[in-house]
Amino acid sequence: MERRRIGSLGRSSAREVSGHSGMSGHALEVLEFERVLDRVSRRASSELGRERVRSLRPRVEREEIVRELGRVAAVMRFREARPDWALGPVPDVGAALGQLATQGAVLEAAELHGLGVLLATSRLLRAELAARAADLAEIASVQARLVDLRAPEEAIMRSVDSEGHVLDTASRELKSIRDRLRGAHTKIVRKLESYLGALPERVVVPDASVTIRDGRYVVPVRREGRGVVGGVVHGESQTGATLFVEPPVAIELMNQLRDLEGEEAREVRRILRELTAELAPQTDAIRGAFDALVDFDALAARARTADLWDAVVPEITADDTRGLCIREGRHPLLIESGEGPVVPFDLELLSDERALVVSGPNTGGKSVLLKAVGLIASLAQSGVVPPVGAGTRLPVFGSVFADIGDEQSIARNLSTFSAHLANLSDIVASADAHSLVLVDEMGTGTDPAEGAALARATLEELVRRGATMLVTSHLGELKRLDSEGSGIVNASLHFDSERMEPTYRLVKGRPGRSYGLAIARRLGFPPEVLDHAEAYRDQGDGQMDELLARLERHEREARDLAEALDLERAEAARLRADVEGRERLLRDAERTADARAREDARKLLLEARQEVEEAIRSLKGAAAGGEVLEEASREARRKVEQAAGRLRDRAGAPASRSQPSAFAPGDPVRIRTTGSLGRLVEVRAGRALVEAGALRLEVALEDLDAEASPAERGEPGRRPGGWRGPARDAARIEVDLRGLRVDEMERELTRALDDALLGDLSELRIIHGKGTGALRQRVSEILASDARVSEFRMGGIGEGGAGVTVARFRS
């Protein structure tokens, strides 16, 4: 992975306290705090909003920090609800407001236009915030300061434009004056054009036309024609050969024009005075709205930045007993550079852990990590949502100290080491339990043994004071300070030893190898020199590097195994989801097929019923002779068997069949194709004669299923030879048709008749109401045409009388 670099660091000897806190101005400069704010400020809509963002500094009061971050969070929610909404222009009206407060002052048209624009922006934002006030309680003070002064706003926008012109629409009088002015101008031009055309050729300049000099209309003539033209000379050409003369014929017209211009100026002044007077009583309210708009603009810039950084508002803890916890932290300038994805880091210091010693190779990102931590703390305390993820927990630091990078100064006669010592001296003198201390390459720049001793003593002293520290170092002495109860914890930025490149992943609890000799070997350093260097290494350092190498190898193997397990889990989950999906599809297909089969069976049963009814009607009409009656009966059985055959063909082969040998005459059976119940009468030649109610049906033996007797099913007994159709809801003994349309009534009555017959009822009570009698008449017609109904009558006393018809069915 290519290293992501930050621009060179500026340096200053400043040690002064800056902003609202004890944060060192030097530390903020080292961290490039103002550079980050400048990038944030660019997302404001106005220059005043940008200035307000650039002026932010860290605060030390937790309540103020939480309140400010809450205000930014509210604007983030507002932007999420209205992603396309944009704040209107916020012009700088500070000077105009100052004049407005002065008694008798009259604002110019451009100043009034700026105030009108401000009022429009205030009104629109006020309405937006009011519509979502319940969700934006944190910025209620912004809404409260905004104003809606529609009347003066509209008067201003109707009267002046952005160029500082007073419009004709400002007043009727002004429009009238300007109409007369335009007419006067036209009259003068025409008069002079006519006059110019009448002059002798020796006087007139070629291609001459009416022009203006010193605000007066003039004509160009030759110098020698001055006496011919007369009038007033208002100028001459560069050569002096041409004079610009206002002829006597134009002087009177020009005087009239000047009078009209004077009237126009007085009317314009009157309009500006009235507009100013209308705004003057609202000066304080407008100033409050102006400040609120700039405030909101700065908040919106921070909210936009948080969205672009994919940042989450961190928790600001009441004290540091819960330690420091940064989730998915990133350096803001790396994000702003747009050079690619930034590797996030997780860093946590528990309440008993005061110092984190980060080691690892050069170019591994240690310095960037220190700056990122310092910026995250400083930005959060300034009211800027830092680039962190959910779960981030930050204490409030009263001061931040940073010694990062090379601060050599020729002018101050300071070497690099001396500059580091000066910074460490300031830190040791000022840091306390509420300080964040960031030191890069601690203990370097001098004799390694002395540097390590000084670094250890400084580190232990600051830990004793309770300061929160992050230091980077290559010194083995500092790496060995990590022990239980010391308050010092090792960490490293992971380095891929196989590809010899940094991964920028922070690993807590383990020191990092510097890889100096390994990197040198890869870069082609002479092998024999490197072999001698390996021999000269301190034995303890060599053993530590070997131990760290084994740890890294085991960690890599464990990570590879975990990745393989994750892949297997993902594949298992995919297969499980695929199987479950197939099962759902099969169940859906079965339900669809079952529903379709039931619908087909219902239709075929209706067809069969119609054919049976036709057969019954033919039996009724047959002669009394036995042979004819027998022939009609055979014909009826044939039609029923044909209908049953169609149903059998449509339904397909049954899933399981009863053994033909299991049937005996008198057994209750079910005809599979129709679902009808009956009693087996006789079996011959693979055919079965089944008695179903008043009918005897001959069907294939394979189309029969054994049916449990009523006693076996625990049901009340039925009369011998009883017939039952396919299972349905319990039959109704009455049906209410009142309030239905005729077509609805016919469907409901037919369904009730079917249910009554299939439920083996002897009669059905039909409620149709009295009314006009039309519904009763239609019910009677349907019953009279239904062959299954033996008779029907009007309801008797206690049955509903004329509002009810009782139908009886044939046995």
C-alpha positions in Angstrom: 0.0 0.0 0.0 1.4 3.4 -1.0 2.2 5.7 1.9 -0.2 8.6 2.4 1.7 11.8 3.3 0.6 15.0 4.8 2.1 18.3 3.6 5.2 19.7 5.3 4.7 21.0 8.8 5.1 24.7 9.6 6.9 25.4 12.9 6.7 28.2 15.4 8.2 28.9 18.8 4.9 30.1 20.1 3.9 28.6 23.4 1.0 30.9 24.1 -2.4 29.8 25.2 -4.8 30.0 22.3 -8.6 30.2 22.0 -11.0 29.2 24.7 -8.7 26.6 26.3 -5.2 25.9 27.5 -4.4 24.3 24.2 -0.9 25.3 23.1 -0.9 27.4 20.0 2.3 25.5 19.1 0.4 22.2 19.4 -2.4 23.4 17.1 0.1 24.6 14.6 2.0 21.2 14.6 -1.3 19.4 14.2 -2.2 21.6 11.2 -5.5 22.4 13.0 -6.1 25.6 11.1 -5.5 23.9 7.8 -8.2 21.4 8.7 -10.6 24.2 9.6 -9.9 25.9 6.3 -11.0 22.8 4.5 -14.2 22.7 6.6 -14.9 26.4 6.1 -15.0 26.0 2.3 -18.3 24.3 2.6 -20.0 27.4 4.1 -22.2 29.4 1.8 -21.0 32.9 2.8 -17.7 34.5 3.6 -18.9 35.3 7.1 -19.8 31.6 7.6 -16.3 30.7 6.5 -14.7 33.2 8.8 -16.8 31.8 11.7 -15.6 28.3 11.0 -11.9 29.4 10.8 -12.3 31.2 14.1 -13.3 28.0 16.0 -11.0 26.9 18.9 -11.1 24.0 21.3 -13.3 24.5 24.4 -12.7 23.0 27.9 -16.2 23.1 29.3 -17.9 19.8 28.7 -21.4 21.3 28.6 -20.4 23.7 25.9 -18.7 21.0 23.8 -21.7 18.7 24.1 -24.1 21.5 23.2 -22.1 22.6 20.2 -21.7 19.0 18.9 -25.5 18.6 19.5 -26.2 21.6 17.3 -24.1 20.2 14.5 -25.9 16.8 14.9 -29.3 18.6 14.6 -28.2 20.2 11.3 -27.0 16.8 10.1 -30.5 15.4 10.8 -32.0 18.4 9.0 -29.8 17.8 6.0 -30.8 14.1 6.0 -34.5 15.1 5.9 -34.0 17.8 3.3 -30.9 16.6 1.2 -31.7 19.0 -1.7 -32.3 22.1 0.5 -29.6 24.8 0.4 -29.2 27.9 2.5 -29.9 31.2 0.6 -27.3 33.9 0.3 -26.2 35.6 3.5 -24.8 39.1 2.4 -22.5 41.0 4.8 -24.9 43.7 6.1 -22.9 44.7 9.1 -22.2 48.2 7.8 -25.8 48.7 6.7 -27.0 47.7 10.2 -24.6 50.2 11.7 -26.0 53.0 9.6 -29.6 51.8 10.2 -29.1 52.4 13.9 -28.1 56.0 13.3 -31.0 58.4 13.5 -31.8 60.2 10.2 -29.6 58.0 8.1 -30.8 56.9 4.7 -29.4 53.7 3.2 -28.3 53.4 -0.4 -30.2 51.1 -2.8 -27.5 48.4 -2.8 -27.5 48.3 1.0 -31.2 48.0 1.1 -31.1 45.2 -1.4 -28.6 43.3 0.7 -31.0 43.6 3.7 -33.9 42.5 1.6 -31.9 39.4 0.5 -31.1 38.7 4.2 -34.7 39.0 5.2 -35.7 36.5 2.5 -33.1 34.0 3.6 -34.2 34.4 7.2 -37.9 33.9 6.4 -37.3 30.8 4.3 -34.9 29.2 6.9 -37.3 30.1 9.7 -40.1 28.3 8.0 -38.0 25.2 7.3 -36.8 24.9 10.9 -40.3 25.6 12.3 -41.7 22.7 10.3 -39.2 20.3 12.0 -38.9 22.0 15.4 -39.7 18.9 17.3 -36.6 17.1 15.9 -34.3 20.2 16.0 -34.5 21.3 19.7 -30.7 21.8 19.8 -31.0 24.7 17.3 -34.2 26.2 18.6 -32.2 29.3 19.5 -31.3 29.8 15.8 -34.9 29.6 14.8 -35.9 32.0 17.6 -33.5 34.7 16.3 -34.7 34.4 12.7 -37.4 36.9 11.6 -40.2 37.0 9.1 -40.6 40.6 8.0 -42.5 40.0 4.8 -43.8 43.5 4.2 -40.5 45.4 4.3 -38.8 42.5 2.4 -41.3 42.7 -0.4 -41.1 46.5 -0.5 -37.3 46.4 -0.8 -37.3 43.7 -3.5 -40.0 45.6 -5.4 -38.0 48.9 -5.2 -34.3 48.1 -5.7 -32.1 45.6 -7.5 -28.7 44.0 -6.8 -27.0 46.6 -8.9 -28.1 49.4 -6.6 -30.8 50.8 -9.0 -34.1 52.0 -7.8 -36.7 50.3 -10.0 -39.7 52.0 -11.8 -41.9 49.8 -9.7 -40.9 51.5 -6.5 -43.7 54.1 -6.9 -46.2 55.3 -9.4 -44.7 58.9 -9.2 -41.3 57.5 -10.1 -42.6 55.6 -13.0 -44.5 58.7 -14.3 -41.3 60.9 -14.0 -39.2 58.3 -15.8 -41.8 58.0 -18.6 -41.6 61.8 -19.1 -37.8 61.6 -18.9 -37.7 59.0 -21.7 -40.0 61.1 -23.7 -37.9 64.2 -23.2 -34.7 62.3 -24.2 -36.4 61.1 -27.4 -37.7 64.6 -28.2 -34.2 66.2 -27.8 -32.5 63.6 -30.0 -35.1 64.0 -32.7 -34.8 67.8 -32.6 -31.0 67.7 -32.8 -31.1 65.1 -35.6 -33.4 67.3 -37.6 -31.2 70.4 -36.8 -28.1 68.5 -37.8 -29.6 67.4 -41.1 -30.4 71.0 -41.9 -26.8 72.4 -41.5 -24.7 73.2 -44.5 -22.3 70.4 -45.6 -19.2 72.7 -45.0 -20.2 72.8 -41.3 -21.1 69.2 -40.7 -18.6 66.5 -39.9 -18.9 63.3 -42.0 -21.1 60.6 -40.4 -22.0 63.0 -37.6 -24.7 62.0 -35.1 -26.2 63.3 -31.9 -24.0 62.5 -28.8 -23.6 63.4 -25.2 -20.9 65.5 -23.5 -20.9 66.4 -19.8 -24.5 65.1 -19.6 -25.7 67.4 -22.4 -26.8 66.5 -25.8 -24.5 68.0 -28.5 -23.8 67.8 -32.2 -20.3 67.5 -33.8 -19.4 70.4 -36.2 -16.3 71.7 -37.9 -14.4 74.3 -36.0 -14.8 76.8 -38.9 -18.6 76.4 -38.6 -18.7 77.5 -35.0 -20.2 80.9 -35.9 -22.8 79.3 -38.0 -24.1 77.0 -35.3 -23.8 79.2 -32.3 -24.8 77.7 -28.9 -22.5 76.3 -26.1 -19.3 74.3 -26.8 -19.0 71.3 -24.4 -15.8 69.8 -25.8 -13.6 69.2 -28.9 -11.9 66.3 -30.6 -8.2 65.3 -29.9 -7.1 67.1 -33.1 -9.2 70.1 -32.2 -10.8 70.1 -35.7 -14.3 69.1 -34.4 -16.3 70.9 -31.8 -19.2 69.4 -29.7 -21.8 72.1 -29.6 -25.2 72.3 -27.8 -27.2 74.3 -30.3 -29.6 77.0 -29.1 -32.6 74.9 -30.1 -31.6 72.2 -27.6 -30.9 74.5 -24.6 -34.5 74.9 -23.5 -35.3 71.2 -24.0 -32.2 70.3 -22.0 -33.3 72.6 -19.2 -36.6 70.8 -19.1 -34.8 67.5 -19.0 -32.7 68.7 -16.1 -35.8 69.7 -14.2 -37.2 66.1 -14.7 -34.0 64.6 -13.5 -34.2 66.7 -10.4 -37.7 65.4 -9.8 -36.5 61.8 -10.3 -33.6 62.3 -7.8 -36.0 63.7 -5.2 -38.4 60.8 -5.6 -35.7 58.3 -5.4 -34.4 59.9 -2.2 -37.9 59.8 -0.8 -38.3 56.1 -1.6 -34.9 55.2 0.0 -35.8 57.3 3.1 -39.2 55.5 3.5 -37.6 52.0 3.1 -34.9 52.9 5.6 -37.5 54.3 8.1 -39.5 51.0 7.7 -36.5 48.9 8.7 -35.1 51.2 11.4 -37.4 49.9 14.3 -36.4 46.3 13.4 -32.7 47.0 13.6 -32.0 44.7 16.6 -34.2 41.9 15.3 -32.5 42.0 11.9 -29.1 42.0 13.6 -30.1 38.9 15.5 -31.3 37.2 12.3 -28.1 38.2 10.6 -26.0 36.5 13.4 -28.3 33.5 13.4 -27.9 33.0 9.6 -24.1 33.2 9.9 -24.3 30.8 12.8 -26.4 28.3 10.8 -24.1 28.7 7.8 -21.1 27.7 10.0 -23.1 24.8 11.5 -24.2 23.6 8.0 -20.5 23.7 6.8 -19.6 21.4 9.7 -22.6 19.1 9.1 -21.7 18.8 5.4 -18.1 17.9 6.4 -19.3 15.3 8.8 -21.3 13.7 6.1 -18.4 13.7 3.7 -16.1 12.3 6.4 -18.7 9.6 7.2 -18.3 10.8 10.8 -20.4 10.1 13.9 -20.8 12.5 16.8 -18.6 11.1 19.6 -19.6 10.7 23.2 -17.9 13.3 25.4 -17.4 11.7 28.8 -17.9 13.7 32.1 -14.4 12.6 33.3 -11.5 10.6 32.2 -12.1 7.6 34.4 -13.6 5.8 31.4 -10.5 6.4 29.3 -10.1 7.2 25.7 -11.7 5.1 22.9 -11.5 6.0 19.2 -13.4 3.8 16.7 -12.6 4.0 13.0 -10.5 7.1 13.5 -9.0 8.7 10.4 -6.8 11.7 9.7 -9.1 14.4 8.2 -6.5 15.8 5.8 -6.0 12.3 4.3 -9.7 12.2 3.7 -9.7 15.7 2.2 -6.8 14.8 -0.2 -9.1 12.4 -2.0 -6.1 10.1 -3.0 -7.9 6.9 -2.1 -9.4 5.1 0.9 -8.0 5.9 4.3 -7.3 2.9 6.6 -9.1 3.6 9.9 -7.7 2.8 13.3 -9.2 1.7 16.6 -7.5 3.0 19.7 -8.5 2.5 23.3 -6.8 3.4 26.6 -8.6 2.1 29.6 -8.9 4.1 32.8 -5.7 2.6 34.3 -3.7 3.0 31.0 -2.1 6.4 30.7 0.5 6.0 27.9 0.6 4.2 24.6 4.1 3.5 23.2 3.7 3.0 19.4 6.6 1.3 17.6 7.2 -0.1 14.2 9.1 0.7 11.0 9.6 4.1 9.5 7.0 5.1 6.8 4.5 3.0 8.9 2.2 5.9 9.7 3.2 6.5 13.4 3.4 10.3 13.0 0.1 10.5 11.1 -1.5 8.4 13.9 -0.3 10.9 16.6 -1.6 13.9 14.5 -4.9 12.1 13.9 -5.5 11.5 17.6 -4.6 15.2 18.4 -6.9 16.5 15.7 -9.8 14.3 16.7 -9.6 15.6 20.2 -9.1 19.2 19.2 -11.9 19.2 16.5 -14.4 17.6 18.9 -13.7 20.2 21.6 -14.1 22.9 18.9 -17.6 21.7 17.9 -16.4 20.0 14.7 -17.5 16.3 14.4 -14.2 14.5 13.9 -13.8 11.6 11.5 -14.6 8.7 13.9 -17.2 5.9 14.0 -19.9 4.8 16.4 -18.7 3.9 19.9 -16.0 6.7 20.1 -15.6 8.0 23.6 -13.5 11.1 24.3 -12.6 12.8 27.6 -12.3 16.6 27.7 -8.6 17.6 27.6 -7.7 20.9 29.3 -4.5 21.1 27.2 -2.8 19.4 24.3 0.9 19.3 23.8 2.6 18.0 20.6 6.3 17.4 19.7 6.1 16.0 16.2 8.6 16.3 13.4 11.9 18.1 13.0 12.0 21.6 14.7 15.7 22.4 14.0 16.2 26.2 13.9 19.3 27.9 12.7 18.1 31.3 13.6 17.6 30.2 17.3 20.8 28.1 17.2 18.8 25.0 18.0 19.7 21.5 16.8 16.9 19.0 16.3 17.7 17.4 19.6 17.7 20.7 21.4 14.4 21.6 19.9 12.9 18.3 21.2 14.4 19.0 24.6 12.8 22.5 24.7 9.4 21.0 23.8 9.7 18.2 26.4 10.8 20.7 29.0 7.6 22.8 28.4 5.5 19.7 28.4 7.0 18.4 31.7 6.5 21.9 33.3 2.9 22.3 32.2 1.2 18.9 31.7 -1.3 17.6 34.2 -4.0 14.9 34.6 -6.1 16.7 32.0 -3.5 16.9 29.3 -3.1 15.1 26.1 0.6 14.7 25.2 1.8 13.6 21.8 5.6 13.0 21.3 7.1 11.6 18.1 10.4 9.6 18.1 10.8 10.1 21.9 14.4 9.8 23.0 16.1 10.1 19.6 18.7 12.5 18.4 21.4 11.8 21.0 23.3 8.9 22.5 20.7 5.9 22.5 21.4 5.0 26.1 21.0 8.6 27.4 18.1 9.2 25.1 16.3 6.1 26.3 17.0 7.0 30.0 15.6 10.5 29.5 12.6 9.3 27.6 11.8 6.7 30.2 12.1 9.2 33.1 9.9 11.7 31.2 7.3 9.0 30.4 7.1 7.7 33.9 6.8 11.2 35.4 3.9 12.2 33.1 2.2 8.8 33.8 2.5 9.6 37.5 0.8 12.9 37.0 -2.1 11.2 35.1 -1.6 12.7 31.7 -2.8 10.8 28.6 0.2 10.2 26.4 0.8 8.8 22.9 4.5 8.5 22.0 6.3 6.8 19.1 9.8 5.2 19.5 12.2 2.7 18.1 13.9 2.3 21.5 13.7 -1.2 23.0 14.0 0.3 26.5 10.6 2.0 26.1 9.1 -1.1 24.6 10.0 -3.1 27.7 8.1 -0.7 30.0 4.8 -2.4 29.3 3.9 -4.3 32.5 0.9 -4.8 34.7 0.2 -1.7 36.8 2.7 0.5 35.0 0.0 2.4 33.1 2.1 2.1 29.9 0.9 -0.1 27.0 2.7 -1.1 23.9 1.2 -0.8 20.4 2.4 -1.1 16.9 1.4 -0.3 13.4 1.3 -3.5 11.5 3.9 -4.2 8.8 3.5 -6.9 6.1 6.9 -8.7 6.5 6.4 -10.7 3.3 5.7 -7.7 1.0 7.7 -5.3 3.2 5.1 -2.6 3.2 3.0 -1.0 5.9 -0.7 -1.8 6.4 -1.4 1.1 8.8 -3.4 -1.2 11.1 -2.9 -0.4 14.8 -2.3 -3.4 17.0 -2.5 -2.7 20.7 -0.7 -4.8 23.3 2.3 -5.7 21.2 5.4 -3.7 20.3 6.4 -3.4 16.7 9.7 -4.3 14.9 11.6 -1.6 13.2 12.6 -3.8 10.2 15.6 -1.5 9.6 18.0 -4.4 8.6 15.2 -6.2 6.6 14.4 -3.1 4.7 18.1 -2.4 4.0 18.5 -6.0 2.7 15.5 -5.6 0.4 16.9 -2.3 -0.9 20.2 -4.1 -1.9 22.5 -3.2 1.0 25.7 -5.2 0.8 24.9 -8.6 2.4 28.3 -8.9 4.2 27.7 -5.6 5.9 24.3 -6.6 7.0 25.7 -9.9 8.4 28.1 -8.0 10.5 25.3 -5.7 11.6 23.2 -8.7 12.8 26.2 -9.9 14.8 26.6 -6.5 16.5 23.0 -6.2 17.6 22.2 -6.2 21.2 21.3 -9.8 22.2 18.2 -8.7 24.1 16.9 -6.7 21.1 17.6 -9.6 18.8 15.6 -12.0 21.1 12.7 -9.5 21.2 12.7 -9.2 17.4 12.7 -13.0 17.1 9.8 -13.2 19.5 7.9 -10.5 17.7 8.5 -12.2 14.4 7.1 -15.5 15.8 4.1 -13.6 17.1 3.5 -11.9 13.7 3.7 -15.3 12.0 1.2 -16.9 14.4 -1.1 -13.9 14.1 -1.0 -14.1 10.2 -1.7 -17.8 10.3 -4.6 -17.2 12.8 -5.9 -14.4 10.6 -5.8 -16.6 7.5 -7.6 -19.3 9.3 -10.2 -16.9 10.5 -10.7 -15.6 7.0 -11.1 -19.2 5.7 -13.7 -19.9 8.4 -15.5 -16.7 7.5 -15.6 -17.8 3.9 -16.9 -21.2 4.9 -19.6 -19.7 7.1 -20.6 -17.4 4.3 -20.8 -20.3 1.9 -22.9 -22.3 4.4 -25.2 -19.4 5.0 -25.6 -19.0 1.2 -26.4 -22.7 0.7 -28.9 -22.6 3.6 -30.5 -19.5 2.2 -30.6 -21.3 -1.2 -32.2 -24.4 0.2 -34.7 -22.4 2.2 -35.5 -20.4 -1.0 -36.1 -23.6 -2.9 -38.3 -24.9 -0.2 -40.4 -21.8 -0.3 -40.7 -22.0 -4.0 -41.8 -25.6 -3.8 -44.4 -24.8 -1.1 -45.7 -21.9 -3.2 -45.9 -24.2 -6.2 -47.7 -26.9 -4.3 -50.2 -24.4 -2.9 -50.8 -22.9 -6.4 -51.2 -26.4 -7.9 -53.5 -27.4 -5.1 -55.6 -24.3 -5.5 -55.8 -24.8 -9.2 -56.8 -28.5 -8.8 -59.5 -27.6 -6.3 -60.9 -25.0 -8.7 -60.8 -27.5 -11.6 -62.6 -30.0 -9.4 -65.2 -27.5 -8.4 -65.9 -26.6 -12.0 -66.2 -30.3 -13.0 -68.4 -31.0 -10.1 -70.7 -28.2 -11.2 -70.7 -29.7 -14.7 -71.5 -33.1 -13.3 -74.3 -31.8 -11.2 -75.8 -30.0 -14.2 -75.7 -33.3 -16.2 -77.2 -35.2 -13.3 -80.0 -32.7 -13.1 -80.6 -33.0 -16.8 -80.8 -36.8 -16.4 -83.3 -36.5 -13.5 -85.4 -34.2 -15.5 -85.4 -36.7 -18.4 -86.4 -39.4 -15.9 -89.3 -37.3 -14.8 -90.5 -36.8 -18.4 -90.0 -40.5 -19.4 -93.0 -42.8 -19.9 -94.1 -45.1 -17.1 -93.0 -48.2 -19.1 -90.3 -50.1 -17.3 -88.1 -50.5 -20.4 -88.1 -46.8 -21.1 -87.5 -45.9 -17.5 -84.6 -48.4 -17.3 -83.1 -46.8 -20.5 -83.3 -43.3 -19.0 -81.7 -44.5 -15.8 -78.8 -46.0 -17.8 -78.4 -42.8 -19.7 -78.3 -40.8 -16.4 -75.6 -43.2 -15.0 -73.6 -42.8 -18.2 -73.6 -39.0 -18.0 -72.5 -39.1 -14.4 -69.6 -41.6 -15.2 -68.6 -39.3 -18.1 -68.4 -36.3 -15.8 -66.4 -38.4 -13.3 -64.1 -39.5 -16.0 -63.3 -36.0 -17.0 -62.5 -35.1 -13.4 -60.3 -38.2 -13.2 -58.4 -37.2 -16.3 -57.9 -33.7 -15.0 -56.9 -34.8 -11.5 -54.2 -37.3 -12.7 -53.2 -40.5 -11.1 -53.6 -40.6 -7.3 -50.6 -40.6 -5.1 -51.7 -43.9 -3.3 -54.4 -46.4 -4.0 -56.4 -48.7 -1.8 -56.0 -52.4 -2.7 -59.1 -53.7 -4.6 -59.1 -56.9 -2.6 -59.7 -54.8 0.6 -63.2 -53.8 -0.5 -66.3 -55.7 0.4 -70.0 -55.0 -0.4 -71.4 -52.7 2.2 -68.1 -50.9 2.9 -68.2 -47.1 3.1 -66.1 -45.7 0.2 -65.1 -42.4 -1.4 -65.1 -41.8 -5.1 -61.7 -40.2 -5.6 -62.6 -38.3 -8.7 -65.7 -36.5 -7.3 -65.0 -36.7 -3.6 -68.5 -38.3 -3.1 -69.2 -40.7 -0.2 -71.3 -43.8 -0.7 -71.7 -47.5 0.0 -70.2 -50.3 -2.1 -72.9 -52.5 -3.5 -71.1 -54.9 -5.8 -67.7 -55.5 -7.4 -67.4 -57.2 -10.8 -64.7 -57.3 -13.5 -62.6 -54.4 -12.0 -65.7 -52.2 -11.8 -67.6 -51.2 -8.7 -71.3 -50.3 -8.2 -71.6 -47.6 -5.6 -74.8 -46.3 -4.1 -74.6 -42.6 -3.4 -77.9 -41.3 -2.2 -80.6 -41.9 -4.8 -78.0 -42.7 -7.4 -76.1 -45.8 -8.3 -72.8 -45.1 -9.9 -70.5 -47.6 -11.7 -66.9 -46.5 -11.5 -63.4 -48.1 -11.9 -62.4 -50.0 -8.8 -59.1 -48.1 -8.8 -61.0 -44.8 -8.3 -62.2 -45.9 -4.9 -60.7 -45.1 -1.5 -61.7 -46.8 1.8 -63.7 -44.4 4.0 -63.9 -44.7 7.8 -67.4 -45.3 9.1 -69.2 -42.6 11.1 -68.6 -44.5 14.3 -64.8 -44.8 13.5 -64.7 -41.1 12.8 -66.6 -40.3 16.0 -69.4 -38.7 14.1 -73.1 -39.1 14.6 -74.6 -41.8 12.4 -76.1 -41.1 9.0 -79.0 -42.7 7.4 -78.0 -45.8 5.2 -76.9 -44.8 1.7 -76.4 -41.2 2.7 -74.4 -39.1 0.4 -71.7 -36.5 1.3 -69.8 -34.3 -1.2 -66.3 -32.9 -0.8 -65.5 -31.4 2.6 -66.8 -27.8 3.0 -67.6 -25.3 5.7 -70.6 -26.3 7.8 -73.8 -25.8 5.8 -76.0 -22.9 6.7 -79.6 -23.4 7.7 -80.5 -19.9 6.5 -79.1 -17.3 4.2 -79.7 -13.5 4.5 -80.0 -11.8 1.1 -81.1 -8.4 2.2 -79.1 -5.4 0.9 -77.5 -7.3 -2.0 -77.7 -6.4 -5.6 -79.5 -8.9 -7.9 -76.3 -10.4 -9.3 -74.8 -10.7 -5.7 -78.1 -12.2 -4.5 -78.1 -14.8 -7.2 -74.6 -16.0 -6.4 -75.2 -16.0 -2.7 -78.4 -18.0 -3.0 -76.8 -20.6 -5.4 -73.9 -21.0 -3.0 -76.3 -21.5 -0.1 -78.4 -24.1 -2.0 -75.2 -26.0 -2.8 -73.9 -25.9 0.8 -77.3 -27.1 2.1 -77.4 -30.1 -0.3 -73.8 -31.0 0.4 -74.5 -30.6 4.1 -77.4 -33.1 3.8 -80.0 -30.5 5.0 -83.7 -31.0 4.3 -84.6 -27.4 4.0 -83.1 -23.8 3.7 -84.6 -20.6 5.2 -84.1 -17.7 2.8 -84.4 -14.2 4.2 -85.1 -11.6 1.5 -87.2 -9.0 3.4 -90.6 -7.6 2.3 -89.8 -4.4 0.5 -91.4 -4.1 -3.0 -91.5 -7.9 -3.4 -89.0 -7.8 -6.4 -86.3 -9.7 -4.5 -88.8 -12.3 -3.2 -90.1 -12.8 -6.8 -86.6 -13.4 -8.1 -85.9 -15.9 -5.3 -89.1 -17.8 -6.2 -88.0 -17.9 -9.9 -84.6 -19.4 -9.0 -86.2 -22.0 -6.7 -88.8 -22.9 -9.2 -86.1 -23.6 -11.9 -83.8 -25.7 -9.5 -84.6 -29.4 -9.9 -83.1 -30.1 -6.5 -85.9 -28.1 -4.8 -89.1 -30.1 -4.2 -91.2 -27.2 -2.9 -90.9 -23.8 -1.4 -93.3 -21.6 0.7 -93.6 -18.3 2.4 -92.5 -18.2 6.0 -95.1 -18.9 8.6 -95.8 -17.2 12.0 -92.5 -17.0 13.9 -90.5 -17.7 10.7 -90.5 -14.2 9.3 -93.7 -14.2 7.3 -93.6 -12.6 3.8 -89.9 -11.6 4.4 -88.8 -15.2 4.3 -89.1 -18.1 1.9 -88.5 -21.7 3.1 -87.2 -24.2 0.4 -87.4 -28.0 0.8 -85.1 -30.4 -1.0 -85.9 -33.7 -2.7 -84.9 -36.9 -0.8 
